[in-house]
Amino acid sequence: VKVPPRWIVEPTDVSVERNRHITLHCQAQGVPVPTIQWKKATGSKSGDYEEVRERPYTKLLTNGSLLLQHVKEDREGFYLCQAHNGIGTGIGKVIQLKVNSSPYFSGQSKMVTVKKGDTAVMQCEVKGDKPINVVWLRNGKHELNPSTNYRVSIKQDATPEGIHAEVQISNVESSDSGAYFCQASNLYGRDQQLVQLQVQEPPQAPSSLETSQIGSRVVNLKWQPRGGDAAEVSKYIVEYREIDRQWMYMEISDPPQYSAVIENLKPATNYVFRVIAEGPAGRSSPSQELFIKTEPQRPAGAPLNLSARPISSTEILINWMPPTYELRHGEIQGYNIGYRSINTNSNSYNFTSVTGDGEDGTGELLLANLAKFTRYTIVLQAYNQVGPGPLSEPVTAQTMEDVPSKPPEDIRCVALTSTSI
């Protein structure tokens, strides 16, 4: 006896939560035993179905039922169960599978880094069935509420798959660092995503700025990082300047060290130094200023406007101006005046010295006891505590004429005529 198929367990509409398993029941009997076939709708038109084949997370059970594992939204839709045994046209039933999605996030956690004083922006993308309710929690307990904290603002925008949620905290402080949770819930469950907020502060100003060596043109500096800032400092900026001049700077990095050699300075010059630490969150305030005077060097310039003029037959008055200030390289303590007669075969000068810096105006010296009516070559050099500087260009001057200093010698007479000799 042949019997057409009839339902033992007729398929019915079902729903399942996302990521769960669901069995679509479909069992039939008849003679001969019917063959069960599952199809899934592929479009909006009636009859657009394709056969469901066994694959990962899709199992065709021996009793005819269909097991779907770890169900996602793409499994949602209409399914057709057909039973055939060659007797009659067979039977079939279309059912609808609805996938109910509790809220979920694409990632587990996020890290947000922001500088102190800036605005922290934390976001989360929630997916799931709407309506979705989203709240932001600090440390998983305290809800962020703009009505009780003026620095907090919250906004939410609907997306095709759920909600885009965002919280902003303005003018952040280090105390705002910590764990924040974007917590979402709907009719089918809840989930949350961790957002770790790190507020970066600029390093503290370096301490213990001092010198390890002072030269005429080089200064060695050293300092110490403040507290636990050493790991956060990417470089140090050494700023220095002459008094009442603009700042110059030198950067120390790769890796940052706690010392610096400042070169190309001016001798015998007052400088002020300070150090600034820089990290990802910005620069520290300057360290305490250090005042240093570089060591002197010999003058690099000769006195200016050297002139000489005779004032008698044995005296020449010399006048000059101090060397250019930038070339003095220290405090001028005096001058060496060299002079020689052009009538001598010697190239060496006779030197005499005069103390005083001459900074208030023209320096002068009276050369006395010179030879009468004689031309002299005169040079001048300044000296400081280190030593003498270069000689000036020579100038010449001649002492004045005078009466002869001796009577005539070896006088002889010869008679020319009876009335003349």
HELIX and SHEET records of a PDB file:
HELIX    1   1 GLU A   73  ARG A   75  5                                   3    
HELIX    2   2 SER A  174  ASP A  176  5                                   3    
HELIX    3   3 ALA A  230  GLU A  232  5                                   3    
HELIX    4   4 TYR A  325  LEU A  327  5                                   3    
SHEET    1   A 2 VAL A   3  VAL A   9  0                                        
SHEET    2   A 2 GLN A  27  VAL A  31 -1                                        
SHEET    1   B 5 VAL A  14  GLU A  17  0                                        
SHEET    2   B 5 ILE A  91  ASN A 100  1                                        
SHEET    3   B 5 GLY A  77  HIS A  84 -1                                        
SHEET    4   B 5 THR A  35  ALA A  41 -1                                        
SHEET    5   B 5 TYR A  49  GLU A  51 -1                                        
SHEET    1   C 3 ILE A  22  LEU A  24  0                                        
SHEET    2   C 3 LEU A  66  LEU A  68 -1                                        
SHEET    3   C 3 THR A  58  LEU A  60 -1                                        
SHEET    1   D 4 TYR A 104  PHE A 105  0                                        
SHEET    2   D 4 ALA A 120  LYS A 127 -1                                        
SHEET    3   D 4 GLY A 162  ILE A 169 -1                                        
SHEET    4   D 4 VAL A 152  THR A 159 -1                                        
SHEET    1   E 5 SER A 109  LYS A 115  0                                        
SHEET    2   E 5 GLY A 189  GLN A 200  1                                        
SHEET    3   E 5 GLY A 178  ASN A 186 -1                                        
SHEET    4   E 5 ASN A 133  ARG A 138 -1                                        
SHEET    5   E 5 HIS A 142  GLU A 143 -1                                        
SHEET    1   F 3 SER A 207  ILE A 214  0                                        
SHEET    2   F 3 VAL A 219  GLN A 224 -1                                        
SHEET    3   F 3 SER A 259  ILE A 262 -1                                        
SHEET    1   G 4 MET A 248  SER A 253  0                                        
SHEET    2   G 4 LYS A 235  GLU A 242 -1                                        
SHEET    3   G 4 ASN A 270  GLY A 279 -1                                        
SHEET    4   G 4 GLY A 282  ARG A 283 -1                                        
SHEET    1   H 4 MET A 248  SER A 253  0                                        
SHEET    2   H 4 LYS A 235  GLU A 242 -1                                        
SHEET    3   H 4 ASN A 270  GLY A 279 -1                                        
SHEET    4   H 4 LEU A 290  LYS A 293 -1                                        
SHEET    1   I 3 LEU A 304  PRO A 310  0                                        
SHEET    2   I 3 ILE A 316  MET A 321 -1                                        
SHEET    3   I 3 GLY A 363  LEU A 367 -1                                        
SHEET    1   J 4 ASN A 350  THR A 355  0                                        
SHEET    2   J 4 GLY A 334  SER A 341 -1                                        
SHEET    3   J 4 ARG A 375  TYR A 383 -1                                        
SHEET    4   J 4 VAL A 395  GLN A 398 -1                                        
END                                                                             
